[in-house]
Amino acid sequence: MNSSIRRLAARLRWHACAGAMVVCGGLLLGTPGHAADPAQDLRSVDQDVQVLKKQLVDLNRDLFRLEEELLYPASTQVAVFLSLDVGTFFALDSVTLKVDDKEVANYLYTEREVQALHRGGVQKLFLGNLKAGEHEIVAFFTGKGPHERDYRRGTTLKFEKAIGAKYLELRISDRQAALQPEFVVRQWE
């Protein structure tokens, strides 16, 4: 079903682009060649093209939203986000995410992405659909730990998925008392 929805959205986008090109071509061809003020005609065509561009962008945005709503309905939606807090004891390299023993995300970070996370950014790591019931999420984090040693840690959370969207956060923070990083999965209410 997902692939047929994606094909339909792509086809609608293509038709919208093709329609805009036909209208633009018609405007250009319909402009009289020997009008009294050719500069005015070009300004008018340019304004019409700009209006069409804006309408096409708006249509594309609406189609994207429709595709998202069809692929990930709110009643079955699960989203997993990643955030960092401080990061003194752990330098993130990658994250592997499993939901119900199925790998759903594997992400390798660049230095700029890690810096953005340190500045308070939050990454949407996974967006998918799950049936109502009990599920388990497992996340593995790799990077450099204390004393520049390779570090691989995991965390897990069993959660109950009800009707409605479910939002989970993978949070990496420093545990000052133990001088170690802490990896937590928590549910957003």
C-alpha positions in Angstrom: 0.0 0.0 0.0 2.8 2.4 0.8 4.4 2.1 -2.6 1.0 2.7 -4.3 0.4 5.9 -2.2 3.9 7.1 -3.1 3.3 6.4 -6.8 0.0 8.3 -6.6 1.6 11.3 -4.9 4.5 11.3 -7.5 2.0 11.1 -10.3 0.0 14.0 -8.9 3.2 16.1 -8.6 4.1 15.3 -12.1 0.7 16.3 -13.4 0.8 19.5 -11.5 4.3 20.4 -12.9 3.2 19.4 -16.4 0.1 21.6 -16.1 2.1 24.5 -14.9 4.5 24.1 -17.9 1.6 24.0 -20.3 0.1 27.2 -18.9 3.5 28.9 -18.9 4.0 27.8 -22.5 0.5 29.1 -23.4 1.3 32.4 -21.8 4.5 32.8 -23.8 2.9 31.7 -27.1 -0.2 33.8 -26.5 1.8 37.0 -26.1 1.3 39.1 -29.2 4.6 39.5 -31.1 4.1 43.1 -32.2 2.3 44.7 -29.2 2.6 48.4 -28.4 4.7 47.8 -25.3 6.7 44.5 -25.4 8.3 45.2 -22.1 4.9 45.4 -20.4 4.0 42.1 -22.0 7.1 40.5 -20.6 6.4 41.9 -17.1 2.9 40.5 -17.3 4.1 37.1 -18.3 6.8 37.1 -15.6 4.2 38.0 -13.0 1.9 35.2 -14.2 4.8 32.7 -14.1 5.7 33.8 -10.5 2.1 33.3 -9.4 2.1 29.8 -11.0 5.4 29.0 -9.3 3.9 29.9 -5.9 0.8 27.9 -6.6 2.9 24.9 -7.6 5.0 25.1 -4.4 1.8 25.3 -2.4 0.3 22.3 -4.2 3.5 20.3 -3.7 3.5 21.1 0.0 -0.2 20.0 0.3 0.6 16.8 -1.6 3.5 16.0 0.7 1.3 16.5 3.8 -1.4 14.2 2.2 1.3 11.6 1.5 2.5 11.8 5.1 -1.0 11.5 6.5 -1.8 8.5 4.3 1.5 6.7 5.0 1.7 7.4 8.7 -1.9 7.9 10.1 -2.0 9.4 13.6 -3.7 6.3 15.0 -0.7 4.0 14.3 2.2 6.5 14.2 5.3 6.1 16.2 8.1 8.7 16.1 11.6 8.3 17.7 13.7 11.4 18.3 17.4 11.7 19.4 18.8 14.4 21.6 22.1 15.1 23.5 22.6 16.8 26.8 26.2 18.1 27.3 28.2 15.2 25.9 31.4 15.6 28.0 31.7 11.8 28.5 30.6 10.6 25.1 31.2 11.6 21.5 28.5 10.2 19.3 29.4 8.3 16.1 26.4 6.3 15.2 23.0 5.0 16.4 21.2 1.7 15.5 17.5 1.5 16.3 15.4 -1.7 16.5 11.7 -1.9 17.1 10.4 -5.4 17.9 13.8 -7.0 16.9 13.6 -5.4 13.5 16.3 -2.8 12.6 14.4 0.4 11.5 17.2 3.0 11.5 21.0 3.1 11.4 22.5 6.5 11.3 26.2 7.6 11.1 26.8 11.2 12.3 29.0 13.9 10.8 30.8 16.3 13.1 28.4 19.1 12.1 25.3 17.0 13.0 26.8 16.2 16.4 27.5 19.9 17.0 23.9 20.7 16.1 22.7 18.1 18.6 25.0 19.6 21.3 23.4 23.1 20.6 20.0 21.7 21.4 18.9 20.2 18.1 16.7 17.1 18.1 16.8 14.6 15.2 13.8 12.6 14.0 15.5 9.2 13.8 12.4 7.1 12.9 8.8 7.6 11.8 6.7 4.5 11.2 3.5 2.6 12.0 2.8 0.1 14.8 -0.3 -1.7 15.8 -1.8 -1.2 19.2 -0.2 -3.4 21.8 3.1 -4.0 23.6 6.3 -3.2 21.7 10.0 -3.0 22.5 12.5 -0.4 21.3 16.3 -1.1 21.5 18.9 1.5 20.7 22.7 1.0 20.3 25.0 4.0 20.5 28.6 3.9 19.3 31.3 6.5 19.8 34.2 7.6 22.0 33.7 7.3 25.7 35.7 8.5 28.7 39.5 8.5 28.1 38.9 8.4 24.3 38.1 4.7 24.3 35.7 3.1 21.9 32.3 2.9 23.5 29.2 0.9 22.6 26.1 1.0 24.8 22.5 0.1 24.5 19.2 0.9 26.1 15.8 -0.6 25.8 12.2 0.3 26.6 9.1 -1.8 26.5 6.0 0.4 25.9 2.3 0.1 25.3 1.1 1.5 22.0 -2.5 2.6 22.2 -4.6 4.3 19.5 -3.0 7.6 18.7 0.5 8.8 17.9 3.3 7.7 20.2 6.5 9.8 20.6 9.7 8.4 22.1 13.0 10.2 22.8 16.5 8.7 22.9 18.5 10.9 25.2 22.2 10.9 25.8 23.3 12.8 28.9 26.2 13.0 31.3 26.0 11.3 34.7 28.3 13.6 36.6 28.4 11.4 39.7 29.7 8.3 37.9 31.7 10.3 35.2 29.9 8.2 32.6 27.4 8.9 29.9 23.8 7.9 30.4 21.5 6.5 27.7 17.8 6.8 28.3 14.6 6.1 26.2 11.6 8.0 27.5 8.0 8.5 26.3 6.7 12.0 25.6 3.3 12.6 27.1 
